[in-house]
């Protein structure tokens, strides 16, 4: 019996198992690869990710200015349709919350367009029928709905009909491209549902007055930003040109990158809990904590901490809030050491010119900036602009870790070259 062709199996098996997806027609798709070149789609994906970052920044402003409940109703704004709220009433905290809702609506629209674009020509029937339904609904409300006559609802009905007409007309010539790979289309669908859930959580936070929903709302916003940034990354020439060759001894790097990213996610969730528990200034000094390495949380100590707080009219500090902030500080130190180790090991194992080494170094300095902004938030008494920059830098830190982790898996998708 002839021996099996071992050399052939050694050459072909590892690659499909690691990064290929079998298709019905017998071909294969490299799931770590990039879609076909489409400059317009790439620019739109990058713009959508940038708009998502602006939304995260705006959400930080809302929280920093304690304006989350400045508008008590949802989805309306003081009884007005969101898009027809008079500009003259955009005052104080209402400005931050209302602009946040407008930006969120814009990101939702951009995400919907991106998801349709990823399906290419296949999305035209959905776009056509969806546009026809919206157009019909707008016309019916405009001419036949007895509950919405008059100028107060005229703009709303016309806007609905105009959106439907825009979708209907555009479906006859857009999108022109072929559908993106199936795995990328799934990411587009996931992004669409994520932005819908995010909007609902934001609305329920207002109507139900639940701080816990605000924590989930803030955490999902960070994850959504990572997802949109990843979709943008997959359309870039940088992703397509990455070296797909693992280096000996470097497999542990991707686990380090991924682990650090998950810890940062936990840190951001902890930070959101602090903000919604009003624990951002539970400890007014840094790097010390009430003058000590670890503050006293006994009832007598808590009483003494609250004496100046009560005079200034703020809510009393609790032991739980102090412990929450101390854990947040300890996590910051762990993340700094962890990401620093990632940057050092990447440079040592891959060389300083490798894309992962350069990205990991930038990631480390982003963490340094994040810690400085956290300290500045305390030093300035939680000044709104500084606190917002701290939130935004946290989002960038998570995004950087997520994308670096993805890049590390792609760079190490191929088997290492055999040594002589």
C-alpha positions in Angstrom: 0.0 0.0 0.0 1.5 3.4 -1.0 2.2 5.8 1.8 0.0 8.9 2.1 1.3 12.2 0.7 2.4 13.6 4.0 4.2 16.7 2.5 1.0 17.8 0.8 -1.0 17.5 4.1 1.6 19.4 6.0 1.4 22.2 3.6 -2.4 22.6 3.2 -4.2 21.5 6.4 -3.1 24.0 9.0 -4.1 27.1 7.0 -7.8 26.1 6.2 -8.3 24.9 9.8 -6.9 28.1 11.2 -8.5 30.8 9.1 -10.7 29.5 6.3 -14.4 28.9 5.9 -15.7 26.3 3.4 -18.4 27.6 1.0 -21.1 25.7 -0.8 -19.5 26.1 -4.2 -16.3 24.4 -3.0 -14.2 27.6 -2.7 -12.8 28.9 0.5 -12.9 32.3 2.2 -10.1 33.5 4.4 -12.1 34.8 7.4 -9.1 36.8 8.6 -8.8 38.6 5.2 -10.3 41.8 4.0 -13.2 42.4 1.6 -12.7 43.6 -1.9 -11.3 47.1 -2.4 -14.1 49.7 -2.1 -12.8 53.2 -1.4 -16.3 54.7 -0.9 -17.4 52.0 1.5 -14.1 52.3 3.4 -14.4 56.0 3.8 -18.0 55.6 5.0 -17.1 53.0 7.5 -14.3 55.2 8.9 -16.7 58.1 9.1 -19.3 56.0 10.9 -16.7 54.9 13.4 -15.6 58.5 13.9 -19.2 59.6 14.5 -19.6 56.8 17.0 -16.6 58.2 18.9 -18.2 61.6 18.8 -21.4 60.0 20.3 -19.3 58.5 23.1 -17.7 61.9 23.8 -21.2 63.5 23.8 -22.4 60.8 26.2 -19.5 61.6 28.5 -20.5 65.3 28.5 -24.1 64.4 29.4 -22.9 62.4 32.4 -20.2 64.9 33.4 -22.7 67.8 33.4 -25.3 65.5 35.2 -27.7 66.3 32.3 -29.0 62.7 31.8 -32.4 63.6 33.1 -32.5 67.2 31.8 -35.1 65.9 29.3 -37.7 63.8 31.2 -39.5 62.2 28.3 -38.5 59.9 25.5 -38.5 59.5 22.5 -40.0 63.0 22.4 -38.3 66.0 23.9 -40.7 68.0 26.1 -43.5 66.8 24.0 -41.9 67.8 20.7 -40.7 65.4 18.0 -36.9 65.0 18.5 -36.1 66.7 15.2 -38.4 69.6 15.6 -37.5 70.7 19.2 -37.1 74.5 19.0 -33.4 75.6 19.1 -34.4 78.5 21.4 -35.1 75.9 24.1 -31.6 74.2 23.9 -30.5 75.7 27.2 -28.4 74.3 30.1 -28.5 70.6 30.5 -31.2 70.3 27.9 -28.6 71.3 25.3 -26.3 68.4 26.1 -29.0 65.7 26.4 -30.8 66.8 23.3 -27.7 67.1 21.1 -26.7 63.6 22.4 -30.0 62.3 21.2 -29.6 63.9 17.8 -26.1 62.6 17.4 -27.3 59.1 18.5 -30.0 59.3 15.8 -27.4 60.2 13.2 -25.2 57.3 14.2 -28.2 55.0 14.0 -28.8 56.1 10.4 -25.2 55.8 9.4 -25.1 52.3 10.9 -28.2 51.3 9.0 -26.7 52.5 5.8 -23.4 50.7 6.5 -25.2 47.4 7.2 -27.2 47.7 3.9 -24.0 48.6 2.0 -22.2 45.5 3.3 -25.0 43.4 1.7 -24.3 45.1 -1.7 -26.9 44.6 -4.4 -28.7 42.0 -2.2 -30.0 44.8 0.0 -31.9 46.6 -2.8 -35.2 44.7 -2.3 -35.2 45.4 1.4 -34.3 49.0 0.8 -37.0 49.3 -1.8 -39.8 47.7 0.2 -38.8 49.5 3.4 -38.8 52.8 1.6 -42.2 52.1 0.1 -43.7 51.3 3.5 -42.3 54.5 5.0 -43.5 56.6 2.1 -46.9 55.1 2.4 -47.1 55.5 6.1 -46.0 59.2 5.8 -48.7 59.9 3.2 -51.4 58.2 5.1 -50.5 60.1 8.2 -50.4 63.3 6.2 -53.8 63.0 4.4 -55.9 60.4 6.2 -55.0 60.4 9.9 -57.6 62.4 11.8 -55.4 62.5 14.9 -52.5 64.4 13.3 -54.0 67.2 11.2 -52.6 70.7 11.2 -49.1 72.2 11.2 -48.0 70.6 14.5 -47.6 67.2 12.8 -47.1 68.4 9.2 -43.3 68.4 9.5 -43.2 64.9 11.1 -45.4 63.4 8.4 -43.4 65.0 5.6 -40.1 63.9 7.1 -41.3 60.3 7.3 -42.5 60.4 3.7 -39.3 62.0 2.5 -37.2 59.3 4.2 -39.3 56.7 2.6 -39.0 58.3 -0.8 -35.2 58.6 -0.5 -34.9 54.9 0.3 -37.2 53.9 -2.5 -35.5 56.0 -5.1 -31.9 55.1 -4.0 -32.8 51.3 -4.2 -32.8 51.5 -8.0 -29.2 52.4 -8.3 -27.6 51.8 -4.8 -25.7 49.8 -3.6 -23.8 48.9 -6.8 -21.1 46.7 -5.3 -21.2 43.0 -4.7 -22.0 41.7 -1.2 -19.2 41.6 1.3 -18.0 38.3 2.8 -20.7 36.6 5.0 -18.7 37.1 8.2 -18.6 40.8 7.5 -22.3 41.1 6.7 -23.0 39.4 10.0 -21.0 42.1 11.8 -23.1 44.7 10.0 -26.3 43.1 11.2 -24.9 42.9 14.7 -24.0 46.6 14.6 -27.5 47.4 13.5 -29.2 45.5 16.3 -26.6 46.9 18.8 -27.4 50.5 18.0 -31.1 49.8 18.3 -30.6 48.2 21.7 -28.4 51.0 22.7 -31.0 53.6 21.9 -33.7 51.7 23.8 -31.5 51.4 26.9 -30.8 55.1 26.8 -34.5 55.8 26.6 -35.4 53.4 29.4 -32.8 55.0 31.6 -34.7 58.2 31.3 -38.3 56.8 31.6 -37.6 54.2 34.3 -35.1 56.3 36.3 -32.8 53.3 36.8 -29.0 54.0 37.3 -28.3 50.3 36.6 -29.5 50.8 33.0 -27.1 53.7 32.6 -24.2 51.4 33.5 -25.3 48.9 30.7 -25.9 51.8 28.4 -22.4 53.2 28.9 -20.7 49.8 28.6 -22.5 48.9 25.4 -21.5 52.2 23.9 -17.9 51.3 24.4 -18.3 47.9 22.8 -20.3 49.4 19.9 -17.4 51.8 19.3 -15.0 48.8 19.1 -17.3 47.0 16.7 -17.6 50.0 14.3 -13.9 50.6 14.4 -13.3 46.9 13.6 -15.6 47.1 10.6 -13.7 50.2 9.4 -10.3 48.4 10.0 -11.3 45.4 7.9 -11.8 47.7 4.8 -8.4 49.4 5.0 -5.2 48.6 3.0 -3.4 48.3 6.3 -5.4 45.2 7.2 -4.9 43.6 3.8 -1.1 44.3 3.9 -0.5 42.9 7.3 2.2 40.2 7.5 0.4 36.9 7.9 3.3 34.9 9.3 3.6 33.9 12.9 6.9 34.2 14.6 8.3 31.5 16.8 7.5 32.1 20.5 5.0 34.9 19.7 1.7 33.0 20.2 1.4 34.1 23.8 1.3 37.8 22.7 -2.2 37.5 21.4 -3.4 36.1 24.7 -1.8 39.0 26.5 -3.3 41.5 24.2 -6.8 40.0 24.5 -6.5 39.6 28.3 -5.5 43.2 28.7 -8.4 44.3 26.5 -10.9 42.4 28.6 -9.5 43.9 31.8 -9.9 47.4 30.2 -13.5 46.5 29.4 -14.0 45.6 33.1 -12.4 48.8 34.1 -14.7 50.9 31.9 -17.7 49.1 33.3 -16.4 49.9 36.8 -15.9 53.5 35.8 -19.5 53.7 34.5 -20.7 52.2 37.8 -18.8 54.9 39.6 -20.3 57.7 37.5 -23.8 56.4 38.0 -23.2 55.8 41.7 -21.9 59.4 42.0 -18.6 58.0 43.4 -16.2 60.0 41.2 -15.2 62.2 44.0 -15.7 59.8 46.9 -11.9 60.2 47.5 -10.9 63.8 46.9 -7.1 63.3 46.7 -4.7 61.4 44.5 -2.4 59.5 44.6 -3.1 59.3 48.3 -6.6 58.4 49.6 -7.6 60.7 52.5 -3.9 61.0 53.1 -3.3 57.2 53.3 -2.4 54.3 51.0 -5.7 52.7 51.8 -8.4 54.9 53.4 -10.2 54.1 56.6 -13.8 53.1 55.9 -15.0 52.7 59.5 -18.3 54.5 60.4 -16.4 57.1 62.4 -14.1 57.8 59.4 -17.1 58.0 57.0 -18.8 60.5 59.3 -15.7 62.7 59.3 -15.4 62.5 55.5 -19.0 63.7 55.2 -18.8 66.7 57.4 -17.5 69.1 54.7 -19.7 67.3 52.1 -22.8 68.1 54.1 -21.8 71.7 54.4 -21.5 72.1 50.6 -24.8 70.3 50.0 -23.6 67.2 48.2 -24.9 63.7 48.7 -23.1 61.8 51.5 -20.2 59.5 50.8 -20.5 55.8 51.6 -17.9 53.2 52.3 -19.0 51.3 49.2 -18.2 54.3 47.0 -14.8 54.6 48.5 -14.0 51.0 48.0 -15.3 51.2 44.4 -12.9 54.0 43.6 -10.0 52.2 45.3 -10.6 49.1 43.2 -10.8 51.4 40.1 -7.4 52.9 41.0 -5.8 49.4 41.6 -7.2 48.2 38.2 -5.6 51.2 36.5 -2.2 50.3 37.9 -2.7 46.6 36.8 -3.7 47.8 33.3 -0.7 50.1 33.0 1.7 47.2 33.9 -0.1 44.7 31.7 -0.1 46.9 28.6 3.5 47.9 29.3 4.4 44.2 29.3 2.6 43.7 26.0 4.5 46.6 24.4 7.8 45.4 25.7 7.3 41.7 24.8 6.0 42.7 21.3 9.1 44.8 20.6 11.4 42.0 22.0 9.8 39.1 20.1 8.7 40.9 16.8 11.1 43.7 16.5 10.4 47.4 16.9 9.4 47.9 13.3 6.6 45.3 13.3 3.1 46.8 13.1 2.1 45.1 16.4 5.1 46.5 18.2 4.4 50.1 17.1 0.7 49.7 17.9 1.4 48.3 21.3 3.7 51.2 22.1 1.0 53.7 21.2 -1.5 51.7 23.2 0.8 52.0 26.3 1.0 55.8 26.0 -2.7 56.0 25.6 -3.1 54.2 28.9 -0.6 56.6 30.5 -2.8 59.5 29.2 -5.9 57.8 30.5 -4.4 57.5 34.0 -3.3 61.2 34.0 -6.8 62.3 32.9 -8.3 60.2 35.8 -6.0 61.9 38.2 -6.8 65.3 36.7 -10.5 64.6 37.1 -9.9 64.3 40.9 -7.5 67.3 41.1 -9.9 69.6 39.3 -12.9 68.5 41.4 -14.4 66.5 38.5 -14.4 69.4 36.0 -16.7 68.4 33.2 -14.3 68.8 30.2 -11.6 66.8 32.0 -14.0 64.0 33.1 -15.3 63.8 29.6 -11.8 63.5 28.1 -11.2 60.7 30.6 -14.3 58.9 29.3 -13.3 59.4 25.7 -9.7 58.3 26.3 -11.0 55.2 27.9 -13.1 54.4 24.8 -10.0 54.9 22.7 -8.0 52.6 25.0 -10.6 49.8 24.6 -10.8 50.3 20.9 -7.0 50.2 20.5 -6.8 47.0 22.6 -9.6 45.4 20.6 -8.1 46.2 17.2 -4.6 45.2 18.3 -5.9 41.9 19.5 -7.6 41.3 16.1 -4.4 42.3 14.3 -2.4 40.0 16.4 -4.6 37.0 15.5 -4.3 37.9 11.8 -0.5 38.4 11.9 -0.2 35.0 13.6 -2.7 33.1 11.4 -0.1 31.4 9.4 2.2 28.7 10.8 5.7 29.8 11.9 8.5 29.3 9.4 10.4 26.1 10.2 14.0 26.7 11.4 16.9 25.1 9.7 
